Amino acid sequence: MVRTEFQSLLDNRILVLDGAMGTMIQRYCPGCENSELLNIEHPEIISRIHSEYIEAGADIIECNSFSASRISQAAHGLGEKAGSMAFE
């Protein structure tokens, strides 16, 4: 089996995962009800949050796609944009 860099890191130390994305989004977009829409309309906000986590020492950054599904986005009338939200 070929070991990946990620597997090697796991063998040598504890990796730090980013934090509460929703909390960070509220700093930049108070009252934001559909944070996944930011992936499309304001990707610079998501990028900045990811950069802040990296600067704070996070090794692993998650994407902002918790509610980027057709079912969740249908509540906002955006079910057809769910795929874009997940990949932007």
QUIPELIN-V80004 format. One record per helix or strand of 3 or more residues. SS is the DSSP state (h for helix, s for strand). FROM is the first residue (numbers start at 1). TO is the last residue. Records with the same first field share a line. If there is no record, write none. Layout:
SS->FROM-TO / FROM-TO
This chain:
h->5-12 / 21-28 / 35-41 / 43-55 / 70-74 / 79-87
